[in-house]
Every structure is written in structure tokens, then in C-alpha cells.
Amino acid sequence: MDLAPSPLARPFPDLPAIEGVTLRVARARYKNWDRADLTFAELAPGTTVAGVFTKSACASSEVEMGREQVRLGEARALIVNAGNSNAFTGIRGREAVEQIMAQVAEALDCEPSAVFVSSTGVIGVPLPKDKARAGVAAVLEAEPCGWEEAAAAIGTTDTFNKGAGASAMLGETRIELAGIIKGSGMIAPDMATMLGYIFTDAAIEAAFFQEMLSKANAATFSCITVDGDTSTSDTVLAFATGAAGNAPLASWDDAGADAFYAALLDVCRELAQLVVRDGEGAQKFIEIAVAGAKDDESARRVGLAIANSPLVKTAIAGGDANWGRVVMAVGKAGEPADRDRLSIGFGGTWAAKDGQPLADYDEAPVAKHLEGEDIRVDVDLGIGEGRATVWTCDLTHGYISINADYRS
């Protein structure tokens, strides 16, 4: 399925090489397409790993096994299959994953548990073992490639390649981070997004790395939604090769820990927002800022209730300043709210304050704001100090067209 680039697309950035990471791509031909659909990242011995995964009760074998592997804290390789999610495929799906892990482990002389596998695409079709075996053999022999080629190979309905990078100083040592991600539909993760991978040359102990990634995830990947649907395969993995040579980070008290976390948070936020910008059929990028909630988690839930409302999303798609739909979404969120303290605004213009429309409300600047591509919605519940920012996109007929034809 050939899709025009999203009007909200961003150019692929110039990402730094990460020492200890070698990327390759190949064609396993999991779908009838003429493109690379298998991505391989070889990781230096001693690489630590952290991960967050979907909360779906119908998770793929890749996710179930990945959860266990992350607890071991070590990684030597990543394999990503595109075009077939291998979810809801029972023992045949698990055997395909185990075959891939064993094949890579033999080539790298490592434990199969150090080989991480992700798959994305159509649900309910077992990953063909013959194509997987041939694809892995091909990718192991392939020439090294760059970040954008790897980002392209992990995509499915993505309309542009997505990447983000950052750097930080840990004392006298400069460290780099680079990340790639895919995703444009079935995005309401409550953990991460579709498939995202972050690599750094920093040295960081696995348990602390997991703590950092989980914290960053809560403020980024778990604050995006495209359509309210949580994937069976959502995964974000982060790998630290330690090649930069810094003293390994082990706690928040370590020098450089805050700087590293700030860089990690920046990469996660940028990757998360890129997914929303490629939301299936999206024409507008929407930021929803919620303040005055009982606590931060309550604010996030209110924000997601607004972001997942088809009525809110279609109103914004049509440039309709219908703030009553935001009132509706706040009311249905199931979170503490007081009608008579609620305030709502668009693009810096308040439409309602303290539970009622402003007497001098002028809709013209709001209508003008809604003509743009980047939309901001402000909500103040007026009952506490909790706040959160959520990102989504509008809902257009393009979403229907893409998903009606997805398997073809």
C-alpha cells in the first residue's frame, strides 16, 4: 500500500553513529512488497537493555518473551520483522521466534536470551519459518547500513521515516543517543508505542536503565494516542553499549544521571510526537495540556479521554471551535472534576472559564488557530495541582481508507 507522506511529516535527522551498534537490513518478503522488511542490530558484548511493552492481554510471543529477557538485563542483538505481527498465532508463533533467536545466537556465539525479536503487521498469521530463516541468513551477510534505512525497514503503514537523537555530558565524557520508531495506527499504548528502539554508547546498569526508561515512557509514549486502539505488539527497547567509557550510571545520585535522563526524555518525546504526526490520515497535530487536576495521573487520563474522543477529533479536523465537545470528554473521563471550576481554551484563547462561557469570547482567533496544522487545547480543572500533556491527531476519512485496505 503506497501512501503519500503525512502533511505533518518531519525530515529524518542526522543521527550520530553509536559505537557498539551495527545495523543491517534485508528482504524476508513477509508481504508482497519490494522493500527491506527485516532489520538487524548487532550489539557489542556487555550491552545492557531496558524495555516497556504493551499491556494487551493478546500480546504476541515476541512481547511475552521480551518481558522475560529484559529482566536478565543483557542484549547482543535485535531483530525486527515488518509485515507480520506474529500475534495470536499460538505455539507456531512462539516456535518461529525461538528459531530466529537460536539462529542469531549461533552466529554471534551468545545466549538466545540475548537476542530480542519484534514483529509488526497483520495479526493472526504465523510468521513463516522458511522466510524468517532465509531473511536472517541474508541480513547476517548484509552490508552495514544507516539509521534511516533501518527506520524505513521497520515501518508498515508509516508514511515517513522517524528518528531522533540527543547528546549529554557525563562529567568529561560526551555520550550520544539515537532512536528510531515506527507507528501510525493502533496507537493508544498505555506503555509505549508501536515499535521503538533507542541506542546509546553510555554505560548504565540495567536496573537503573529500566527505571529511567519507565519514567520517560510515562511522560511520553504513554501520553500519545491516534485511535484509542492498543496494539498486541507495542514495544520500546533501549540499549546501552557502554562504549563511551563513562563510569556506569547506577543511581540518580551518580554524576551525570540527570543529564542522561534529560537526553533520554528528549529522544522519547520526539519519537512519540513523530508517531502522532504520522497518525493514519492525520492532517493536524494536537497537543492537549491539562492542569488543575487531582494529580498528574488523573490529568493524563482526562487528557487521553479528550484525545480519544471521535467528536473532538473530527471537530478539529473540520476546524470547528466546538469546545462543548471538550466539556463532554472531560465529563466522561471518570476522573474528579467540578463543572463550575472547568476552563477550556484553544491556541491561547480561553472560550470558557469557571464553568461558563466568557461573555466577551471571540471565536475568530480560535477559528484561525484551528486552520493551522499544530493545534493546542488547554483544560484547567481547577481542583488541584496535577498536570499532564497528551498528544494526538485529528480523525479524517483517510484513517478509514487506510484501515479498510490494510490487508490488501
N, C-alpha and C positions, 0 to 999 in steps of 0.2 A: 504494500500500500504506500504510494508516494504521496507525501503530504507537503504542502507549502510551508515554509518556515513561519513560525508564530510571529505576529507583528510585535510581540514583546521580547523577541529573541535578543540575546546579548552575544557579542563576538567571543570566540574562545580565547581565553587569556594565555599569555606567555608564561607557562608554569616552569618552575625550576626542576632540574633533574634531582632525584633523591638517591643519594648514594646507598647502595644495598638493595635497590629495586630495579629489576629488568623486566620490561613489558614486551609482549608479543601478541599478535592476533593471527587468526586463521579462519578458514571456512569449514564448518562442520555441516552446513546446509540443513539446519534444523527446520527451516521453512523454505519455500520455493522463492528464494531471493538470491540475487547476485551480489553478495557483500560478506565481509567478515562477520561472523556471529559467535566467535569463541575468543575469549580474552584470557591471557595468562600473565600473571605477575610472579616472577621468581624473587624470593626474599632472602636476604643474607641470613646465615645461621645466627641465632641469638635474637632474632626479631620477636618483639612482644606484640600482643594483639588484644584489642578490646572490641566489643560488638554489642549492638542493640538489634532486636528482632521483633517481627510482627507479634501481636497478641492474638492473632486469628486462631480459632480453635481448629481450623482446617489447614494448618501450616504444612508446607512442603517438607520432604525428608531433608533437604538441604538446610532448612531452618532448624529443624529438630536436632540434627547432628551438629550444626554450627553452635547452638547454645551450649552443648556439652564440650565442644572443642575449645571455645573461648575460655572456659573455666580452667583449662590447662595452661593458658597464657602464652603459648608459643606458636609461631607460624613460619612456614618455609615457602608456601605458595598459595596463590589464589587462582581459581578457575571460574569464569563466568560464561554461562551458556545463554544465548538470546534466541527467542522464538518459541521456546517450550518451557513452561514453568515447572514441569515435572511434579505438580501438586495434585493431590487427590489421585495418586497412582499406586498406592499400596506398596507391597513388597517389591514389585518390579521397579518402582521409582527409587526405592532405597538401594536396591542392588546396583542400579546404574550409577548412583553417587559413589557407592563403595568401590565400584570398578574404576571410576575416574581417580579417586583418591589413591588407590593402590598403584595405578599406572604412573601417576605423577611421583608418588613416593619412591617407587623403584628407580625412576630416572634421577631423582635428586638425592637418593640414599638417605631418606628421612622416614619418620613415622607417618603413616597415613593420617593420623590425627592432626598433623601439622599442615595438612592440605585442606584449604577451605574452598567449598563449592557453592556457587549461587546459580540459580536458573530463573529466567523470566520469560513470560509469553503466555501461550494458551494453556488453560487449566484442563486437567483430565486426560492428557495424552502422555503415556510413559515416555521418558527420554530414550530414544533409540540407542541401544548399546553399541551397535555397529558404527553409527555415525559419531557417537561420543568417543569411541576408541580411535577411529581414524582421525577425528578432529584433534584429540590430544596429541597423537603422534605427529600431526602436521604442525601444531603450534609449538611443540618442543623443539622442532627443527627450524622454525621461522626466524627471520632476522629481527632483531630488536626494533621496536617502534616507539613513537612519541605518545604523549598524553592524549592528543586529540584523536589519534587513530584508535586508542583504547576506549576513549569515551564514545566514539561512533559505534564500535563493535558491541557495546553492552546495551544499545538502545533498541526499542521496539517501535512504538508509535511516536517516539521523540521526533521533533522537527528541527532541533538544533543540538549540537554537542555542548555539554555542560562541564565546566571545570572551575576551580577556584584555588588560589594559593595564598600563602602568608609566610612571614618570617618573624623571628623573635631573637633577642639576645638573651642567652642564659649565662649571665656573668660575662666572660670574654668570648663565649662561643656563640656563633650565629647558627641557628637551626632553621630548616625550611620545612614547609608543609605543602602538599599538593593533593587535590582531591578531584575525583570525577563522579558523576552521578547520572542515573537515567530515571525517567519517570515523567508521566504527563497525564495519566488517568489511573483510576482505582487508588486515589490518594486521599486517605483520611487515616493516617497510620497509627496514631496514639503510641508511637515508639520511634519511628524513623520514617524513611520514605521508601520508594521502590527499591532500588539498589544503589548504594553509595559507598565509595571506598576512599579513605584518606590515608596518605602515606607521609611519614616524617623521618628525618635522619636523627632525631633526638633520641636520647637514651632515657627510657622511662619504665619503671617497674609495672608489670601487667595489672596488678590490683589497683594501683593509683591511676593508671591509664583508663581502666574501666570506670572508675569513679568520675574522672574528668569527662569522658565521652557521655556517660549517662546524664551528667549535669548539663552539658552543652546540648544534648538531644532534647531535654525538657524545654529548653528555651528556643529551639529552632525547628527541628524536624517534627516534633510533636505539636507544633503550632502552625502547621500548614494543612490545607485541605483543598482538593479540587472538586470532588464529587460526593464525599461522605462515605466512600467505599474503601474498606481496609483490605489490602492485598494478602494473599496467602504466602507471599514470598518476601515481604519487606525486610530489608537487611541493610545495616550500615556497619562496616568493619573499618577499624583503624589499625594501622601497622606502624611500629616504631623500630627502625633498624639499628639505632644506636651508633650509626657510623659517624655522627658529628663529634663524638668523643667527650661530650659533657658528662659531668658527674650524674649518674642516673637519678632522675626525679623519683621520689618515693612518698612525699607528703607535701601538703600545702605550705609547710614551714620551710621547705627547701628553696634556696635562692634560685630564681628563675621560674618557679612553678606558676606564679600568677601571669608572667609574661607568656609562657607557653599556653596556658589556658585561654588567654585573651586571643591568641593567634588561632587556636583550635576553634574557639567560638566564632570568630570571623569567618573561617572556612565553612563551618557548618551552616551559619546563617546565609551565606551567599549561595551555597549549594541548594539549600531548602527553597530560597526565593526563586532560583532558576527553575526548579521543578514547577512552581506555581506559574511562572512566566510561560511555561510550555504546556500549561493545562490544555487538555484536548478542547479545541475550538475557542480558546481564550482570546479575547480582544482587549481586556482590561486587567491590570494587576491591582489588587485591592488589599490595602492594609487596614486592619481593624484594631484600634487602640482602645482598650477597656481600662478604666480607672475607677476608683471608689468602690471596689468590690470587697467582700468579706475577707478574702485573702487572694494570693496570686493564683492558686489553682482554680478557685471559683471564677476569677476573672478570665482565665484561659477557657473554661467551659462555656462561659457566656459568649466569649469571642467566637468559639467554634460553632455555637448554636446559630449565631448570625451568619457566619461564613458558610455554613452548610444549608442555609435556607434557600430553596429554589426561588422563592418570591423575592428575596433580597437580591440574589444574583441576577435574576432576569430583569429586575427594575434597573439595576446598574448597567446591565448590558444595553438597555434601551435608553439610558440617560434620564431616567425618571427619578426625580428627587422625592421619592415616596418614603419619607422617614417613618411613617406608620408601620411599615414592614419591619423595620429595625425594632420598634417597640414590641411587635408581635414576637420576634425571635428572642428578645430578652425575656419576655414573659413565659415562654415555653422552655427555657433553658433548664429549669429545675433548680436554679441557684437562688440564694437570698437576694431579693430586690424590693424596692419600695417605689411604687408608681409615682408618688408625689415628690421623689427626690431624683428621678431619672432625667438626664440631659443627653441630647443627641445632636451631632453636628457632622457636616461634610466639608472636607477641604479647608478647615479652619473657620467655617461659618456655623454658628450654632443655630439650629432650627427650633429646638425645644429646650427649656431649662426648668428644672424643678417640677417636672411632671406636667408641663403645659407648653403649648407653642408660644414663641415670643411674639409679642404684639407688633413689633417692628420687623419681623422676619421678612427678608427679601430673598426670594428664591432664585433670582437671576445669577448671583455669583455661584450658587450651588449647581445650577444647571450648567454653567460654564465649566465648572470643575469636572462634572460628570462627562463632559465631552472629551476629556483627555484620556490617556492610557493608564496613568497612575492615579488611583483613587484612594482617598483616606476617609475612613469613618471613625468618628470619635464617640465614645459612650462613657458617661460618668454615672455610676450607680448611686453615688453619694452616701454610702453606708459604711465605708471602711477604707483601708489603705491598700488593698490588693490591686494589682495591675498586671496586665499582660498584653502582648501584641500578637495578633494572629494574621496570617497571610492567606489569601485565596484569590480566585479569579472569577470572572463573570461566567454565566451559563448561556451558551448560544446554540443555535441549531447545528453548528459544526460539531459539537460534542455528540449529538445523536448520529450524525453522518459517519463519524469515525468509528463509533462503537457498534453501529448496526452492521458495518462491513468488516469488523476486526478479524474474523477467522478466514476471510477470503484472501 
